Amino acid sequence: MAADTVLSHELKELHAQLSSSRRERSTAATDHASAGAGKTAKARPPHEPAEEQELKGELRELMDTVTEFVEDAEKNVTAHPAASVVAALLVGILIGRLLGRR
């Protein structure tokens, strides 16, 4: 469960970084457009390369998938707390035995 919180925290940080990057771009585009207010054509923000758009799409999909997985896990643990504790105990014993056989 600790790994879930770490992963969730990292995803939130990544989302915050992407959001701040978008805000910086929109601020830069607004500043650029206001500087050229006397011109008839509006300044457009530079187009993102296709690779960057694809990467952002994949990151969004990954964030959605991981978030959905964590939410499902939380629902299952909430619905079946005793079974979750027993399963965690059994997994811990199994890992302990596997690591102890060196």
Buried (B, 14 or more C-beta within 10 A) or exposed (E): EEEBEEBBEEBEEEBEEBEEEEEEEEEEBEEBBEEEEEEEEEBEEEEEEEEEEEEBEEBEEEBEEBBEEBEEEEEEBEEEEEEBEEEEEEEEEEEEEEEEEE
